[in-house]
């Protein structure tokens, strides 16, 4: 607990927020888990500890009322705010927020860069949130990976979502700088105007978001080093944008990180550009390396079996349940690889019903004539950057047997997954092949039955 600031377990703020434990800290604020005794729910309480002089405190309550009115799906909800005056000489600004359990973007990027589609998706969410707060007269001032929460509401690797948090140093746009003349924010993500301790506007948040997105795509911070070195670097040079990035990304990031604030696009324009990129990638970008040479004929076979988007089926559910027990794995799936997605006819151990074709390993498995095995995915060059492996899902083991039609097309797989590395011996591979053959036999019988019904009595 932060004893020096007077915040200890048992402290009650605003007559209702009972502090339990400290769960985070930063240069400008400390965060505590607390119980809202009025509504009987857990919340996060942020105590602003940064340089806030007397003049700033005079207007603090009015500013916090504006912040508390912000309501956007890509903002961590600010539930309440106020100034605790238990100690008259040491008033404490506090913000009460929804308690979010989960990983932030900083932790996610420690595992490596994001696929461009995911970077565009979370970038859109964040830019949309910034546009909203800018239109409300608020500047965030500290857009950085540690203040961005990553969500995957439906365990759908094809869509990543983000929420912006930490308004501990956000100020109304027309308010002056900090009274001690220093800059506010995190050195590695400051805009040039922040580094010069000048008045900042919405364009400052756009610059910081540009640095965050660049880090998402490269896995490297644009301005590393100690705070002074990092802050001064952007006054003399622009961030390095790799030529390997797609032209759309190069142009957008260069514009967002222009040294002159007037040369940067608005947060609303950034949101639209990233939305266009995310939609374009979702519709048109499937890695050519995972498309079979006979894709058109294969897709015709998929349609012939009429299995896509059909209701849950006890026969296949029993097979995936049996596979999970036989191999002692938490997850087993009967998958069908569609043109831009992987649809799960049966999924034991996961609630998701489909995923994008790019991140799904089944798209690679159907390229094989036999069982495709990845024994330790984070160390396998074929899979180590796959979002299911590098992301929160934490996939370590995959084995998929192709579902081969009688005319030789791989429709999908029967696959088993684990979050721990493991091996698959020859007898286990044979068992997986047999189970896949049972799935295909059932599909063939159903196809024959439909064909006979359409033909009618002979």
Secondary structure, 3 states (H helix, E strand, C coil): CCCCCCCCCCCEECCCEEEEEEEEECCCEEEEEEEECCCCEEEEEEEECCCCCHHHHHCHHHHHHHHHCCCCCCECCEEEEEEECCCCCCCEEEEEEECCCCCEHHHHHCCCCCCHHHHHHHHHHHHHHHHHHHHCCEECCCCCHHHEEEECCCCCCCCCEEEECCCCCCEECCCCCCCCCCCCCCHHHCCHHHHCCCCCCHHHHHHHHHHHHHHHHHCCCCCCCCHHHHHHHHHHCCCCCCCCCCHHHHHHHHHHCCCCHHHCCCHHHHHHHHHHHHHHHHHHCCCHHHCCCCHHHHHHHHHHHCCCCCCCCHHHHHHHHHHHHHHCCCEEEEEEECCCEEEEEEEECCCCCEEECCCCCHHHHCCCCCCEEECCHHHCCCCCCCHHHHCCCCCCEEEEEEEECCCCCEEEEEEEEECCCCCCCHHHHHHHHHHHHHHHHHHHHHHHHHHHHHHCCC
